[in-house]
Amino acid sequence: MTEPSCKLLLIDTSPSDAELADKLLSQAFPNCELTVVSDAVAFAEQLANGGFSAVISEQALGWASGMDVLATFSRRHPLTATILFSETLPPEACRLEHGNRLFACLTKNSAGFLQLADIVASLLRAIREDQDVYGFWRQTLGNMNDPALTVTADGQVEEANNAAAGVLGYQDAAELRGLGLEPLFDLDAGRLPKAGLKKQLQAMAKGAADPLDIQATPLKGASAAARGRLTVWPLPGDAARLAAIYRPQAGKQAPADPDGEYQQLLYAVSHDLQEPLQLVSRYADLLQEDYGAALEKDGRFIVRNLASNARLTQSMLDDLLEYSRLGRLEPVLVEVDLNEIVDDVTALYACRVPCDYIPKRSYPLFRTRQILNDWLTQNLEEA
């Protein structure tokens, strides 16, 4: 396999295992620099230096557990992939693997050594995908005037801008990495979900919970006495991270700012997602044109739906981009034919709603709404 240049760190106290892994990885990734360490002092030095694309560790190191070593590295260097490669895998490693696309666990046996290079290659691809999304967000949040952070689904800070460092009482934004939201803010306990902040953030990252908007007070720094609002929501295109913005309040309630950073963020998202979506659409069209005849019926159906949904998403992004500009435009009132709206809704759900449910143009608008609502309610309950 051919991979771009990268740096790999292997942590293992067994010289023979380390030597075998070194040979296999060097063959698979000739352009990569591989460093092997076995003791705590050497690990601490590499942790401070960073710059690794992936870190591979044995669980039983004698001086620490592999899980703790990898967790420490991830907190310090969020975009580094980690692999637990050990004869014995703790249960928590298998659970973590399902919730973190930059982590993998692999049993150290004959089959595991043969799979190691493939696992590393898949994680390196995931890193490149994350860097595209995450790099954009780091730049966007870094340019915001409000204190802004990116956090993991566990509530740990990965990145923060200078405004956040100042408000939270830190000299450097890098000092916030690895800290939790709860140690940084006094959150309004009465408004926290019963399940707790961590479970709320995890559900939010999976799209199973609404964004969090809660009163908060920094626990240190110049703003420690100032009440404000902390808003947390999932990062679009990134299932593992969330964005958090803190807005100090001058009074009891800070008024919403329709021309503030949310609108800038909305514009940036809708604008920057255009290019990858257009690429998806072009590839879908190429599949239809060049390989449509070679596909079976189900394959052609899937490609058609892929192309159709790509166009629909493109249209939605165009609308989102237009919506982000509304705050800078003078409102213009025009008459709207509600029958056209009904037609649009009917066409949108035509492939999902049985024919008996699709309303006729002669139906009153309130009856059309009731019919569609009844069908959606019924199907949601069944799901």
C-alpha atoms as a printed R data frame, in Angstrom:
    type eleno elety resid chain resno       x       y       z
1   ATOM     1    CA   MET     A     1   0.000   0.000   0.000
2   ATOM     2    CA   THR     A     2   1.212   3.531  -0.756
3   ATOM     3    CA   GLU     A     3   0.706   6.182   1.885
4   ATOM     4    CA   PRO     A     4   1.952   9.772   2.129
5   ATOM     5    CA   SER     A     5   4.750  10.518   4.593
6   ATOM     6    CA   CYS     A     6   3.723  10.284   8.227
7   ATOM     7    CA   LYS     A     7   5.073   9.523  11.707
8   ATOM     8    CA   LEU     A     8   4.113   6.424  13.690
9   ATOM     9    CA   LEU     A     9   4.843   5.738  17.361
10  ATOM    10    CA   LEU     A    10   5.012   2.162  18.661
11  ATOM    11    CA   ILE     A    11   4.981   1.602  22.439
12  ATOM    12    CA   ASP     A    12   5.865  -1.938  23.470
13  ATOM    13    CA   THR     A    13   7.999  -3.482  26.223
14  ATOM    14    CA   SER     A    14   8.515  -6.753  24.302
15  ATOM    15    CA   PRO     A    15  11.588  -6.415  22.030
16  ATOM    16    CA   SER     A    16  10.539  -9.310  19.767
17  ATOM    17    CA   ASP     A    17   6.973  -8.025  19.308
18  ATOM    18    CA   ALA     A    18   8.236  -4.498  18.679
19  ATOM    19    CA   GLU     A    19  10.760  -5.749  16.121
20  ATOM    20    CA   LEU     A    20   8.110  -7.751  14.200
21  ATOM    21    CA   ALA     A    21   5.644  -4.850  14.188
22  ATOM    22    CA   ASP     A    22   8.449  -2.516  13.092
23  ATOM    23    CA   LYS     A    23   9.297  -4.714  10.091
24  ATOM    24    CA   LEU     A    24   5.670  -5.110   8.990
25  ATOM    25    CA   LEU     A    25   4.878  -1.396   9.291
26  ATOM    26    CA   SER     A    26   8.123  -0.320   7.601
27  ATOM    27    CA   GLN     A    27   7.297  -2.565   4.639
28  ATOM    28    CA   ALA     A    28   3.713  -1.320   4.412
29  ATOM    29    CA   PHE     A    29   4.564   2.369   4.899
30  ATOM    30    CA   PRO     A    30   8.014   3.008   3.398
31  ATOM    31    CA   ASN     A    31   7.415   6.780   3.443
32  ATOM    32    CA   CYS     A    32   6.604   6.847   7.153
33  ATOM    33    CA   GLU     A    33   8.990   7.442  10.045
34  ATOM    34    CA   LEU     A    34   8.504   4.848  12.819
35  ATOM    35    CA   THR     A    35   9.642   5.474  16.400
36  ATOM    36    CA   VAL     A    36   9.688   2.656  18.976
37  ATOM    37    CA   VAL     A    37   9.708   3.343  22.744
38  ATOM    38    CA   SER     A    38   9.406   1.022  25.735
39  ATOM    39    CA   ASP     A    39   9.720   3.113  28.904
40  ATOM    40    CA   ALA     A    40   7.879   6.013  30.549
41  ATOM    41    CA   VAL     A    41  10.671   8.555  30.066
42  ATOM    42    CA   ALA     A    42  10.895   7.953  26.313
43  ATOM    43    CA   PHE     A    43   7.089   8.091  26.047
44  ATOM    44    CA   ALA     A    44   6.928  11.413  27.914
45  ATOM    45    CA   GLU     A    45   9.465  12.878  25.493
46  ATOM    46    CA   GLN     A    46   7.461  11.769  22.451
47  ATOM    47    CA   LEU     A    47   4.240  13.023  24.056
48  ATOM    48    CA   ALA     A    48   5.771  16.463  24.416
49  ATOM    49    CA   ASN     A    49   7.083  16.480  20.837
50  ATOM    50    CA   GLY     A    50   3.882  15.176  19.200
51  ATOM    51    CA   GLY     A    51   3.508  15.268  15.439
52  ATOM    52    CA   PHE     A    52   2.532  11.587  15.128
53  ATOM    53    CA   SER     A    53  -0.211  10.408  12.805
54  ATOM    54    CA   ALA     A    54  -0.848   7.228  14.799
55  ATOM    55    CA   VAL     A    55   0.242   5.743  18.129
56  ATOM    56    CA   ILE     A    56   0.211   1.969  18.710
57  ATOM    57    CA   SER     A    57   0.511   0.604  22.242
58  ATOM    58    CA   GLU     A    58   0.553  -2.669  24.152
59  ATOM    59    CA   GLN     A    59  -1.876  -2.785  27.114
60  ATOM    60    CA   ALA     A    60   0.501  -4.320  29.690
61  ATOM    61    CA   LEU     A    61   3.463  -1.932  29.796
62  ATOM    62    CA   GLY     A    62   4.461  -2.408  33.421
63  ATOM    63    CA   TRP     A    63   4.736   1.337  34.093
64  ATOM    64    CA   ALA     A    64   1.209   2.177  32.838
65  ATOM    65    CA   SER     A    65  -1.751   0.652  31.021
66  ATOM    66    CA   GLY     A    66  -1.922   1.043  27.258
67  ATOM    67    CA   MET     A    67  -5.440   2.505  27.495
68  ATOM    68    CA   ASP     A    68  -4.241   5.287  29.829
69  ATOM    69    CA   VAL     A    69  -1.225   5.994  27.617
70  ATOM    70    CA   LEU     A    70  -3.376   6.292  24.479
71  ATOM    71    CA   ALA     A    71  -5.988   8.418  26.278
72  ATOM    72    CA   THR     A    72  -3.247  10.804  27.409
73  ATOM    73    CA   PHE     A    73  -1.923  11.100  23.874
74  ATOM    74    CA   SER     A    74  -5.423  11.724  22.454
75  ATOM    75    CA   ARG     A    75  -6.111  14.503  24.935
76  ATOM    76    CA   ARG     A    76  -2.840  16.234  24.100
77  ATOM    77    CA   HIS     A    77  -3.018  15.596  20.340
78  ATOM    78    CA   PRO     A    78  -6.691  15.215  19.254
79  ATOM    79    CA   LEU     A    79  -5.997  14.397  15.595
80  ATOM    80    CA   THR     A    80  -3.654  11.496  16.360
81  ATOM    81    CA   ALA     A    81  -5.099   8.030  15.743
82  ATOM    82    CA   THR     A    82  -4.566   5.454  18.501
83  ATOM    83    CA   ILE     A    83  -4.441   1.654  18.370
84  ATOM    84    CA   LEU     A    84  -4.425  -0.755  21.319
85  ATOM    85    CA   PHE     A    85  -2.455  -3.772  20.058
86  ATOM    86    CA   SER     A    86  -2.323  -6.326  22.837
87  ATOM    87    CA   GLU     A    87  -2.767  -9.996  23.650
88  ATOM    88    CA   THR     A    88  -5.461  -9.042  26.165
89  ATOM    89    CA   LEU     A    89  -8.024  -6.356  25.315
90  ATOM    90    CA   PRO     A    90  -9.998  -4.790  28.201
91  ATOM    91    CA   PRO     A    91 -13.802  -4.515  27.698
92  ATOM    92    CA   GLU     A    92 -13.672  -0.710  27.681
93  ATOM    93    CA   ALA     A    93 -11.403  -0.804  24.619
94  ATOM    94    CA   CYS     A    94 -14.036  -2.596  22.555
95  ATOM    95    CA   ARG     A    95 -16.711  -0.138  23.672
96  ATOM    96    CA   LEU     A    96 -14.513   2.846  22.834
97  ATOM    97    CA   GLU     A    97 -13.816   1.485  19.359
98  ATOM    98    CA   HIS     A    98 -17.503   1.833  18.425
99  ATOM    99    CA   GLY     A    99 -17.649   5.482  19.442
100 ATOM   100    CA   ASN     A   100 -14.326   6.819  18.156
101 ATOM   101    CA   ARG     A   101 -13.370   6.632  14.495
102 ATOM   102    CA   LEU     A   102  -9.726   7.452  15.319
103 ATOM   103    CA   PHE     A   103  -9.329   4.511  17.706
104 ATOM   104    CA   ALA     A   104  -9.010   0.774  17.055
105 ATOM   105    CA   CYS     A   105  -8.171  -2.270  19.159
106 ATOM   106    CA   LEU     A   106  -6.504  -5.373  17.759
107 ATOM   107    CA   THR     A   107  -5.539  -8.671  19.345
108 ATOM   108    CA   LYS     A   108  -1.803  -9.315  19.215
109 ATOM   109    CA   ASN     A   109  -1.596 -12.727  17.553
110 ATOM   110    CA   SER     A   110  -0.584 -14.024  14.114
111 ATOM   111    CA   ALA     A   111  -3.745 -12.697  12.468
112 ATOM   112    CA   GLY     A   112  -3.409  -9.398  14.338
113 ATOM   113    CA   PHE     A   113   0.114  -8.761  13.088
114 ATOM   114    CA   LEU     A   114  -1.102  -9.363   9.520
115 ATOM   115    CA   GLN     A   115  -4.033  -6.941  10.003
116 ATOM   116    CA   LEU     A   116  -2.016  -4.206  11.729
117 ATOM   117    CA   ALA     A   117  -0.930  -2.381   8.563
118 ATOM   118    CA   ASP     A   118  -4.492  -2.367   7.166
119 ATOM   119    CA   ILE     A   119  -5.858  -0.955  10.440
120 ATOM   120    CA   VAL     A   120  -3.221   1.793  10.426
121 ATOM   121    CA   ALA     A   121  -4.007   2.615   6.782
122 ATOM   122    CA   SER     A   122  -7.745   2.944   7.496
123 ATOM   123    CA   LEU     A   123  -7.057   5.241  10.453
124 ATOM   124    CA   LEU     A   124  -4.717   7.400   8.381
125 ATOM   125    CA   ARG     A   125  -7.525   7.860   5.846
126 ATOM   126    CA   ALA     A   126  -9.909   8.807   8.660
127 ATOM   127    CA   ILE     A   127  -7.378  11.352   9.925
128 ATOM   128    CA   ARG     A   128  -7.161  13.010   6.506
129 ATOM   129    CA   GLU     A   129 -10.962  13.231   6.353
130 ATOM   130    CA   ASP     A   130 -11.085  14.682   9.870
131 ATOM   131    CA   GLN     A   131  -8.365  17.203   9.059
132 ATOM   132    CA   ASP     A   132 -10.424  18.543   6.155
133 ATOM   133    CA   VAL     A   133 -13.484  19.104   8.368
134 ATOM   134    CA   TYR     A   134 -11.657  19.914  11.593
135 ATOM   135    CA   GLY     A   135  -9.220  22.298   9.942
136 ATOM   136    CA   PHE     A   136 -12.107  24.338   8.598
137 ATOM   137    CA   TRP     A   137 -13.714  24.517  12.038
138 ATOM   138    CA   ARG     A   138 -10.472  25.437  13.777
139 ATOM   139    CA   GLN     A   139 -10.089  28.361  11.391
140 ATOM   140    CA   THR     A   140 -13.739  29.419  11.743
141 ATOM   141    CA   LEU     A   141 -13.842  29.249  15.533
142 ATOM   142    CA   GLY     A   142 -10.428  30.869  15.809
143 ATOM   143    CA   ASN     A   143 -11.703  33.922  13.915
144 ATOM   144    CA   MET     A   144 -14.789  34.365  16.107
145 ATOM   145    CA   ASN     A   145 -14.957  37.232  18.578
146 ATOM   146    CA   ASP     A   146 -16.945  35.238  21.146
147 ATOM   147    CA   PRO     A   147 -15.200  32.637  23.330
148 ATOM   148    CA   ALA     A   148 -15.440  29.426  21.272
149 ATOM   149    CA   LEU     A   149 -14.292  25.841  21.797
150 ATOM   150    CA   THR     A   150 -14.540  22.461  20.159
151 ATOM   151    CA   VAL     A   151 -15.238  19.598  22.547
152 ATOM   152    CA   THR     A   152 -15.515  15.830  22.339
153 ATOM   153    CA   ALA     A   153 -18.727  13.956  23.058
154 ATOM   154    CA   ASP     A   154 -17.317  13.377  26.562
155 ATOM   155    CA   GLY     A   155 -17.141  17.126  27.151
156 ATOM   156    CA   GLN     A   156 -13.348  17.507  26.904
157 ATOM   157    CA   VAL     A   157 -11.931  20.572  25.156
158 ATOM   158    CA   GLU     A   158  -9.928  19.855  22.000
159 ATOM   159    CA   GLU     A   159  -9.413  23.382  20.700
160 ATOM   160    CA   ALA     A   160 -10.177  26.880  21.977
161 ATOM   161    CA   ASN     A   161  -9.730  30.359  20.571
162 ATOM   162    CA   ASN     A   162  -7.888  33.185  22.302
163 ATOM   163    CA   ALA     A   163 -11.148  34.794  23.400
164 ATOM   164    CA   ALA     A   164 -12.070  31.639  25.313
165 ATOM   165    CA   ALA     A   165  -8.667  31.510  26.991
166 ATOM   166    CA   GLY     A   166  -9.009  35.106  28.179
167 ATOM   167    CA   VAL     A   167 -12.553  34.752  29.516
168 ATOM   168    CA   LEU     A   168 -11.786  31.450  31.253
169 ATOM   169    CA   GLY     A   169  -8.648  32.777  32.941
170 ATOM   170    CA   TYR     A   170  -5.862  31.122  30.921
171 ATOM   171    CA   GLN     A   171  -2.832  32.684  29.283
172 ATOM   172    CA   ASP     A   172  -2.784  30.344  26.281
173 ATOM   173    CA   ALA     A   173  -5.644  28.586  24.493
174 ATOM   174    CA   ALA     A   174  -3.540  25.395  24.390
175 ATOM   175    CA   GLU     A   175  -3.850  25.165  28.204
176 ATOM   176    CA   LEU     A   176  -7.559  24.385  27.821
177 ATOM   177    CA   ARG     A   177  -6.976  21.173  25.856
178 ATOM   178    CA   GLY     A   178  -8.119  18.092  27.722
179 ATOM   179    CA   LEU     A   179 -10.111  20.037  30.336
180 ATOM   180    CA   GLY     A   180 -13.819  19.346  30.783
181 ATOM   181    CA   LEU     A   181 -16.660  21.829  30.420
182 ATOM   182    CA   GLU     A   182 -17.865  21.249  33.991
183 ATOM   183    CA   PRO     A   183 -14.511  22.197  35.607
184 ATOM   184    CA   LEU     A   184 -14.462  25.352  33.460
185 ATOM   185    CA   PHE     A   185 -18.059  26.538  33.972
186 ATOM   186    CA   ASP     A   186 -20.570  26.632  36.799
187 ATOM   187    CA   LEU     A   187 -23.575  25.328  34.860
188 ATOM   188    CA   ASP     A   188 -27.195  25.928  35.821
189 ATOM   189    CA   ALA     A   189 -27.937  22.565  37.460
190 ATOM   190    CA   GLY     A   190 -31.692  23.124  37.180
191 ATOM   191    CA   ARG     A   191 -31.467  23.208  33.387
192 ATOM   192    CA   LEU     A   192 -29.114  20.255  32.945
193 ATOM   193    CA   PRO     A   193 -30.656  17.033  31.584
194 ATOM   194    CA   LYS     A   194 -31.444  14.399  34.214
195 ATOM   195    CA   ALA     A   195 -29.019  12.008  32.500
196 ATOM   196    CA   GLY     A   196 -26.191  14.476  33.064
197 ATOM   197    CA   LEU     A   197 -24.075  16.650  30.805
198 ATOM   198    CA   LYS     A   198 -21.876  13.836  29.418
199 ATOM   199    CA   LYS     A   199 -24.805  11.687  28.236
200 ATOM   200    CA   GLN     A   200 -26.503  14.760  26.768
201 ATOM   201    CA   LEU     A   201 -23.399  15.620  24.753
202 ATOM   202    CA   GLN     A   202 -23.008  12.017  23.567
203 ATOM   203    CA   ALA     A   203 -26.631  11.916  22.416
204 ATOM   204    CA   MET     A   204 -26.187  15.301  20.726
205 ATOM   205    CA   ALA     A   205 -23.136  14.079  18.802
206 ATOM   206    CA   LYS     A   206 -25.237  11.194  17.458
207 ATOM   207    CA   GLY     A   207 -28.057  13.544  16.434
208 ATOM   208    CA   ALA     A   208 -30.352  12.152  19.139
209 ATOM   209    CA   ALA     A   209 -30.649  15.342  21.221
210 ATOM   210    CA   ASP     A   210 -31.192  19.044  20.609
211 ATOM   211    CA   PRO     A   211 -28.359  21.588  20.989
212 ATOM   212    CA   LEU     A   212 -27.720  22.665  24.583
213 ATOM   213    CA   ASP     A   213 -28.342  26.283  25.602
214 ATOM   214    CA   ILE     A   214 -27.727  26.857  29.306
215 ATOM   215    CA   GLN     A   215 -26.754  29.576  31.771
216 ATOM   216    CA   ALA     A   216 -23.120  29.325  32.839
217 ATOM   217    CA   THR     A   217 -20.463  31.209  34.785
218 ATOM   218    CA   PRO     A   218 -16.680  30.831  34.310
219 ATOM   219    CA   LEU     A   219 -15.108  29.408  37.474
220 ATOM   220    CA   LYS     A   220 -11.913  31.501  37.268
221 ATOM   221    CA   GLY     A   221 -10.484  34.519  35.510
222 ATOM   222    CA   ALA     A   222 -11.746  38.058  35.064
223 ATOM   223    CA   SER     A   223 -15.233  36.880  34.059
224 ATOM   224    CA   ALA     A   224 -15.745  34.613  37.074
225 ATOM   225    CA   ALA     A   225 -18.511  36.867  38.421
226 ATOM   226    CA   ALA     A   226 -20.225  37.364  35.071
227 ATOM   227    CA   ARG     A   227 -23.219  35.202  34.187
228 ATOM   228    CA   GLY     A   228 -23.588  34.187  30.563
229 ATOM   229    CA   ARG     A   229 -24.955  31.540  28.224
230 ATOM   230    CA   LEU     A   230 -23.140  28.468  26.947
231 ATOM   231    CA   THR     A   231 -24.447  27.042  23.676
232 ATOM   232    CA   VAL     A   232 -23.253  23.646  22.456
233 ATOM   233    CA   TRP     A   233 -24.180  22.008  19.156
234 ATOM   234    CA   PRO     A   234 -22.770  19.250  16.880
235 ATOM   235    CA   LEU     A   235 -20.243  20.186  14.223
236 ATOM   236    CA   PRO     A   236 -21.736  19.511  10.774
237 ATOM   237    CA   GLY     A   237 -19.858  16.755   8.958
238 ATOM   238    CA   ASP     A   238 -18.139  15.571  12.144
239 ATOM   239    CA   ALA     A   239 -19.871  12.936  14.255
240 ATOM   240    CA   ALA     A   240 -17.297  13.042  17.061
241 ATOM   241    CA   ARG     A   241 -17.086  16.744  17.960
242 ATOM   242    CA   LEU     A   242 -19.248  19.605  19.130
243 ATOM   243    CA   ALA     A   243 -18.835  23.368  19.087
244 ATOM   244    CA   ALA     A   244 -19.377  25.489  22.191
245 ATOM   245    CA   ILE     A   245 -19.778  29.268  22.383
246 ATOM   246    CA   TYR     A   246 -19.977  31.299  25.592
247 ATOM   247    CA   ARG     A   247 -21.646  34.711  25.575
248 ATOM   248    CA   PRO     A   248 -21.307  36.864  28.725
249 ATOM   249    CA   GLN     A   249 -24.502  38.689  29.668
250 ATOM   250    CA   ALA     A   250 -24.549  42.298  30.698
251 ATOM   251    CA   GLY     A   251 -27.937  41.866  32.361
252 ATOM   252    CA   LYS     A   252 -30.317  39.045  33.148
253 ATOM   253    CA   GLN     A   253 -30.736  38.050  29.554
254 ATOM   254    CA   ALA     A   254 -28.440  38.776  26.642
255 ATOM   255    CA   PRO     A   255 -30.480  39.661  23.569
256 ATOM   256    CA   ALA     A   256 -30.009  37.502  20.508
257 ATOM   257    CA   ASP     A   257 -27.797  38.999  17.838
258 ATOM   258    CA   PRO     A   258 -29.192  38.033  14.404
259 ATOM   259    CA   ASP     A   259 -26.160  39.576  12.686
260 ATOM   260    CA   GLY     A   260 -23.597  37.939  14.966
261 ATOM   261    CA   GLU     A   261 -21.347  34.935  14.703
262 ATOM   262    CA   TYR     A   262 -24.172  32.420  14.201
263 ATOM   263    CA   GLN     A   263 -24.997  34.010  10.871
264 ATOM   264    CA   GLN     A   264 -21.314  34.065   9.936
265 ATOM   265    CA   LEU     A   265 -21.023  30.421  10.923
266 ATOM   266    CA   LEU     A   266 -24.145  29.548   8.940
267 ATOM   267    CA   TYR     A   267 -22.753  31.248   5.864
268 ATOM   268    CA   ALA     A   268 -19.362  29.538   6.251
269 ATOM   269    CA   VAL     A   269 -20.948  26.085   6.599
270 ATOM   270    CA   SER     A   270 -23.297  26.413   3.659
271 ATOM   271    CA   HIS     A   271 -20.567  27.909   1.466
272 ATOM   272    CA   ASP     A   272 -17.748  25.484   2.262
273 ATOM   273    CA   LEU     A   273 -19.892  22.357   1.936
274 ATOM   274    CA   GLN     A   274 -20.714  23.201  -1.673
275 ATOM   275    CA   GLU     A   275 -17.489  21.812  -3.147
276 ATOM   276    CA   PRO     A   276 -17.529  18.310  -1.557
277 ATOM   277    CA   LEU     A   277 -21.235  17.967  -2.334
278 ATOM   278    CA   GLN     A   278 -20.682  18.880  -5.966
279 ATOM   279    CA   LEU     A   279 -17.941  16.239  -6.077
280 ATOM   280    CA   VAL     A   280 -20.384  13.614  -4.764
281 ATOM   281    CA   SER     A   281 -22.940  14.674  -7.362
282 ATOM   282    CA   ARG     A   282 -20.407  14.472 -10.203
283 ATOM   283    CA   TYR     A   283 -19.256  11.011  -9.149
284 ATOM   284    CA   ALA     A   284 -22.860   9.821  -8.944
285 ATOM   285    CA   ASP     A   285 -23.507  11.095 -12.468
286 ATOM   286    CA   LEU     A   286 -20.330   9.397 -13.712
287 ATOM   287    CA   LEU     A   287 -21.438   6.107 -12.152
288 ATOM   288    CA   GLN     A   288 -24.756   6.383 -13.978
289 ATOM   289    CA   GLU     A   289 -23.201   7.284 -17.315
290 ATOM   290    CA   ASP     A   290 -20.154   4.998 -17.385
291 ATOM   291    CA   TYR     A   291 -21.160   2.007 -15.289
292 ATOM   292    CA   GLY     A   292 -24.964   2.073 -15.304
293 ATOM   293    CA   ALA     A   293 -25.194  -0.726 -17.862
294 ATOM   294    CA   ALA     A   294 -22.940  -2.977 -15.776
295 ATOM   295    CA   LEU     A   295 -25.004  -2.578 -12.605
296 ATOM   296    CA   GLU     A   296 -27.889  -4.794 -11.620
297 ATOM   297    CA   LYS     A   297 -31.363  -3.399 -11.027
298 ATOM   298    CA   ASP     A   298 -30.745  -2.699  -7.331
299 ATOM   299    CA   GLY     A   299 -27.411  -1.060  -8.125
300 ATOM   300    CA   ARG     A   300 -28.989   1.291 -10.681
301 ATOM   301    CA   PHE     A   301 -31.722   2.141  -8.166
302 ATOM   302    CA   ILE     A   302 -29.137   3.020  -5.506
303 ATOM   303    CA   VAL     A   303 -27.082   5.190  -7.877
304 ATOM   304    CA   ARG     A   304 -30.199   7.017  -9.089
305 ATOM   305    CA   ASN     A   305 -31.214   7.749  -5.515
306 ATOM   306    CA   LEU     A   306 -27.672   8.861  -4.670
307 ATOM   307    CA   ALA     A   307 -27.686  11.345  -7.544
308 ATOM   308    CA   SER     A   308 -31.208  12.517  -6.708
309 ATOM   309    CA   ASN     A   309 -30.432  13.081  -3.031
310 ATOM   310    CA   ALA     A   310 -27.166  14.845  -3.881
311 ATOM   311    CA   ARG     A   311 -29.142  17.301  -6.035
312 ATOM   312    CA   LEU     A   312 -31.729  17.715  -3.272
313 ATOM   313    CA   THR     A   313 -28.987  18.409  -0.706
314 ATOM   314    CA   GLN     A   314 -27.374  20.887  -3.094
315 ATOM   315    CA   SER     A   315 -30.699  22.706  -3.352
316 ATOM   316    CA   MET     A   316 -31.028  22.749   0.446
317 ATOM   317    CA   LEU     A   317 -27.505  24.164   0.796
318 ATOM   318    CA   ASP     A   318 -28.333  26.855  -1.748
319 ATOM   319    CA   ASP     A   319 -31.397  27.739   0.328
320 ATOM   320    CA   LEU     A   320 -29.282  27.742   3.514
321 ATOM   321    CA   LEU     A   321 -26.773  30.062   1.890
322 ATOM   322    CA   GLU     A   322 -29.597  32.355   0.819
323 ATOM   323    CA   TYR     A   323 -31.079  32.244   4.318
324 ATOM   324    CA   SER     A   324 -27.738  33.265   5.856
325 ATOM   325    CA   ARG     A   325 -27.879  36.470   3.783
326 ATOM   326    CA   LEU     A   326 -31.379  37.465   4.924
327 ATOM   327    CA   GLY     A   327 -30.123  39.402   7.936
328 ATOM   328    CA   ARG     A   328 -28.317  41.803   5.599
329 ATOM   329    CA   LEU     A   329 -31.284  42.352   3.265
330 ATOM   330    CA   GLU     A   330 -34.316  44.584   3.511
331 ATOM   331    CA   PRO     A   331 -37.520  42.521   3.872
332 ATOM   332    CA   VAL     A   332 -39.788  42.434   0.817
333 ATOM   333    CA   LEU     A   333 -43.371  41.289   1.251
334 ATOM   334    CA   VAL     A   334 -44.873  39.342  -1.658
335 ATOM   335    CA   GLU     A   335 -48.012  37.276  -2.160
336 ATOM   336    CA   VAL     A   336 -47.526  33.506  -1.921
337 ATOM   337    CA   ASP     A   337 -49.717  30.854  -3.515
338 ATOM   338    CA   LEU     A   338 -50.174  28.270  -0.747
339 ATOM   339    CA   ASN     A   339 -51.238  25.681  -3.316
340 ATOM   340    CA   GLU     A   340 -47.675  25.730  -4.678
341 ATOM   341    CA   ILE     A   341 -46.343  25.011  -1.174
342 ATOM   342    CA   VAL     A   342 -48.749  22.083  -0.877
343 ATOM   343    CA   ASP     A   343 -47.531  20.786  -4.254
344 ATOM   344    CA   ASP     A   344 -43.887  21.054  -3.115
345 ATOM   345    CA   VAL     A   345 -44.588  19.164   0.123
346 ATOM   346    CA   THR     A   346 -46.559  16.521  -1.770
347 ATOM   347    CA   ALA     A   347 -43.720  16.041  -4.271
348 ATOM   348    CA   LEU     A   348 -41.167  15.846  -1.450
349 ATOM   349    CA   TYR     A   349 -43.022  12.991   0.263
350 ATOM   350    CA   ALA     A   350 -44.482  11.349  -2.834
351 ATOM   351    CA   CYS     A   351 -41.997   8.462  -2.698
352 ATOM   352    CA   ARG     A   352 -42.754   7.834   0.991
353 ATOM   353    CA   VAL     A   353 -46.466   8.558   1.441
354 ATOM   354    CA   PRO     A   354 -48.970   5.984   0.080
355 ATOM   355    CA   CYS     A   355 -51.139   7.252  -2.749
356 ATOM   356    CA   ASP     A   356 -54.240   7.229  -0.530
357 ATOM   357    CA   TYR     A   357 -52.619   9.843   1.662
358 ATOM   358    CA   ILE     A   358 -51.549  12.251  -1.090
359 ATOM   359    CA   PRO     A   359 -54.012  15.171  -1.048
360 ATOM   360    CA   LYS     A   360 -55.795  16.644  -4.056
361 ATOM   361    CA   ARG     A   361 -55.377  20.284  -4.970
362 ATOM   362    CA   SER     A   362 -59.043  20.893  -4.111
363 ATOM   363    CA   TYR     A   363 -58.477  19.973  -0.442
364 ATOM   364    CA   PRO     A   364 -58.370  22.907   1.974
365 ATOM   365    CA   LEU     A   365 -54.882  23.674   3.238
366 ATOM   366    CA   PHE     A   366 -55.715  22.734   6.839
367 ATOM   367    CA   ARG     A   367 -57.030  19.329   5.660
368 ATOM   368    CA   THR     A   368 -53.860  18.695   3.644
369 ATOM   369    CA   ARG     A   369 -51.745  19.481   6.677
370 ATOM   370    CA   GLN     A   370 -53.848  17.151   8.825
371 ATOM   371    CA   ILE     A   371 -53.516  14.256   6.345
372 ATOM   372    CA   LEU     A   372 -49.731  14.564   6.082
373 ATOM   373    CA   ASN     A   373 -49.411  14.967   9.838
374 ATOM   374    CA   ASP     A   374 -51.528  11.840  10.457
375 ATOM   375    CA   TRP     A   375 -49.356   9.785   8.122
376 ATOM   376    CA   LEU     A   376 -46.079  11.053   9.614
377 ATOM   377    CA   THR     A   377 -47.310  10.474  13.188
378 ATOM   378    CA   GLN     A   378 -48.442   6.933  12.355
379 ATOM   379    CA   ASN     A   379 -45.141   6.016  10.703
380 ATOM   380    CA   LEU     A   380 -43.035   7.570  13.437
381 ATOM   381    CA   GLU     A   381 -44.927   5.558  16.067
382 ATOM   382    CA   GLU     A   382 -44.402   2.365  14.086
383 ATOM   383    CA   ALA     A   383 -40.681   3.112  13.773
